[in-house]
Amino acid sequence: MTYPKVGLITFGDERAHEWAKVFKNLTEPRHRQAIDYLKTLPIELCADENVARTKQDIDGQVDRLRAANVEAFVAHVPCWTAPNLVVRGVQRMNLPTALVSNASPATHGTVGLLGAAGALAQIGYPHLRVRQDFETGKVGEKTLPLFRAASAVKQLRGEVFGLFGGRSLGIDTGTFDPMQWREQFGIDVEHIDQLEIIRRAEKMSEDQSAEMMAWLTKNVASIGYNDQGLTPAKLSFQVRCYLATKQIIEEKGLDFGAIKCMPDLSNNFVPQCISAAFMPSPYDAAGSKPVFSFACEADGDGALSMEILKLVSGGLPPFFGDLSYLNESTHTLYLPNCGAVCSWYAGRSNNPADNLKNIELRPAIRPGGGAITYFKAAPGAMTLARLYRKAGAYTMAIIPGEAVEPTQDEYAAFVAARGKHQLPTAFVKVTADFDDIIQEFGSNHISGIAGAFVNELVHVCELLNIEAVVLD
């Protein structure tokens, strides 16, 4: 897990007489309390030991925080202080900002908070206002979503997206404008031909896939080998495609990606389901590894949605699938994917064996043969999200929900309806109105993350000038 890097400055009254007679004994203990409290949160805190009371104090502390590469800023105004000094610090930091004060009648904190907040509003500087005592725990509840969002947005800038192949199956919603990404998100796009994966995989010997083949054989629930599509040779080649993709990612310094796969590779070589299952997972046969957001069918906006979800969660594995079926009777979304979803969701465990024991490798129905990963996603809280464009401008739909275990009858009915086309699926119960989803949602694909991160995503949208639509 990674934590947001947050800078704190406590602002004090610059008038010598009032400081000495009134505000020093009110401000300094609360500055110490702010540091102690913020250190209990899942953040990396950077703060000076002293209260900033003058322009020189503020400039010096800001410069040190900027040198530490903080990602979000807390302007702590525990008592009255001149609003222009707070504005000076906020503008000089130029980061997503939370103005924090207390509810005490003794401190004049509310008047200090509103004086600074009103000035920031006048100049159009967005900020979060928090008037809570640290003892309540609500300061963290209100500020953590902003901190996580600010960290995610800052991390996006400079990332490189790897696009393997082009538009898949005519899915226009998977396409995107690389220069719009560059301008709005700060992301570079690297195009790679899918056949580079095949070229490298064909050059590898089967010995190079032996470790992962043995690992899969030992840990998955079953492998449905047959004499046609799924043979040891086909699975070995899928593994080598995964290893080749890892090579390319490392060599090109990619941060997240998407692959076309269908129909070129799935028809004529093998589907890239092993890559789709293990790129976003925090492990493979070699041990622990970084989570790499990886979407199918060349879905750039789907991959970017995954990457944002990963970043706001501190590095959890992201989910990618189809918004396939809306069960009105149980108010559950059925989210399968064409042959693989992140393997972590089979058990939600950082011990790969706990997840893989729930996964069957079944024969793919595509002409190229090979395996798909088959399982039901484990229960637990989920936040679903998707970026899409309306007349060129980005919107993000956000849907809170809970992955659930369907009843035997519900699952049997789903299996019977699907026939031969059985796929890994998450069953997510939501409170959103289904007609609202149908009328608003801008893609056939959807991304997700374990846990509750609606507020974080709303803050991300505010920071990136994206319309947020919370379907709840």
Buried (B, 14 or more C-beta within 10 A) or exposed (E): EBBBBBBBBBBBBBBEEBBEEBBBEBBBEBBEBBBEBBEEBEBBBBBBEBBBBEBEBBBBBBEBBBEEEBBBBBBBBBBBBBBEBBBBBBEBBEBBBBBBBBEBEEBBBBBBBBBBBEBBEEEEBEBBBBBBBBEEEBBBEBBBBBBBBBBBBBBBEEBBBBBBBEBBEEBEBBBBEBEBBEEBBBBBBBEBEBBBBBEBBEEBEEEBBEBBBEBBEEBBEEBEBEEEBBBEEBBBBBBBBBBBBBBBBEEEEBBBBBBBBBBBBBEEBBBBBBBBBBBBBBBBBEEEEEBBBBBBBBBBBBBBBBBBBBBBBBBBBBBBBBBBBBBEEBBBBBBBBBBBBBBBBBBBBEEBEBBBBBBBBBBBBBEBBBBBBBBBBBBEBBBBBBBBBEEEEBBBBBBBBBBBEBEEEBBEEBEEEBEEEBBBBBBBBBEBEBEBBEEBBBBBBBBBBBBBBBBBBBBBBBBBEBEBBBBE
